[in-house]
Amino acid sequence: MTPDDRERAQPHWRRDFPIDWPEAQWVARREFVKFLMPVSLAFAVGQVWLLWRGWRRASAPAPAPARIARVSDVPIGGAMLFEYPAGSPSRILVRVDESTFVAYEQQCTHLTCPVLPAVEREELICPCHHGVFELRTGRPIAGPPRRPLARVTLEVRDGWVQATGIEARTV
Amino acid sequence: MPVPAHLEFFIDPSRCIGCQACVQACRECDSHKGQTMIQLDYVDRSLSTQTVPVVCMHCDVPTCAEVCPADAIKRTEDGIVQTARKPRCIACNNCVLACPFGVPKMQTSMNLMMKCDLCYDRTSVGLMPMCATVCPSQALHYGTREEIERLRPRSMPIDTFQFGSQVIHTRVRMMVPRNDPPAAIDVTGAFDLAPAPQDMAPDPLLANLYVEEPAG
């Protein structure tokens, strides 16, 4: 109780913002539990949501094969962007040598910056944070990304490069 | 580490010689960032040489913290009212205007209210505050109650102040004569008196400031 009885005149929010440092730092068990319950509930719901999303992705029908470029249109060491299926985020097709084509999703697995091919070094480079991927496999070899790029499986038929499916990978 | 409770701060204005040593020493304290937190008040410069060093009284109910809209002024468990927390202080000057003792100072260069914190970096490790260390007449004294009673047999410490209807109890004590101690130091009492008697010498500073307008 204060000397001149002003405790009663204190506004009600003073209890939440006490002047004394130890009181202000005090976390009551009830307050802590009030924080802990919604947070752990949110984590639990998040796990279920992740499972559901993975299941939905796995059960989605594979996109139909599509022709994306003529073999003669892409020079050796050249690259081009395409969408597969139509309306998807852009993907990148690279001709490594005479008979080898590779195609990946163009988004870096770190923070989704577009990756750029450096064919003479056999690398895909993300300029944002200097992430580097192997050109032939799409696996990360340097920088912040830890997951490989999603690969588009290809088939060369009748002088056309044909996309046949998308291989999403986590490791 | 908290400041030990048995060590108290005593102000004895009757011993103050106005040398400004405390004002200068205050800058040296690490927690004051090179700014002095003490001001030396002249009681009535035209009539007397009496000076009073103004340090924070560390009130039981700190008015500065009560009026703070940003919850920036905090008191630690040892009863020391600290300088405003830098991330919270909004430099609104409420505390500067509200403190009855006139202690908080707005450092406009930092947008931060800074005030005497009893040299918390020193007193919390067992040292004396800078001002009490340097005061040549021991008008500012830091020690135990027994010590001050032995050193000043004719004075006694008082911790109650009256500002109009507001009564304040403080952690820092003011020394008053032992033979006729007041119940509280009535700080604003002088303002409530009847008009000054006519035979009182006019304040030479004020007398030159105001010139009466000619009649008609």
Boltz contact constraints between the chains, C-beta under 6 A:
constraints:
  - contact:
      token1: [A, 2]
      token2: [B, 61]
      max_distance: 6.0
  - contact:
      token1: [A, 3]
      token2: [B, 167]
      max_distance: 6.0
  - contact:
      token1: [A, 3]
      token2: [B, 169]
      max_distance: 6.0
  - contact:
      token1: [A, 4]
      token2: [B, 167]
      max_distance: 6.0
  - contact:
      token1: [A, 17]
      token2: [B, 71]
      max_distance: 6.0
  - contact:
      token1: [A, 19]
      token2: [B, 65]
      max_distance: 6.0
  - contact:
      token1: [A, 19]
      token2: [B, 75]
      max_distance: 6.0
  - contact:
      token1: [A, 20]
      token2: [B, 75]
      max_distance: 6.0
  - contact:
      token1: [A, 21]
      token2: [B, 74]
      max_distance: 6.0
  - contact:
      token1: [A, 21]
      token2: [B, 76]
      max_distance: 6.0
  - contact:
      token1: [A, 22]
      token2: [B, 77]
      max_distance: 6.0
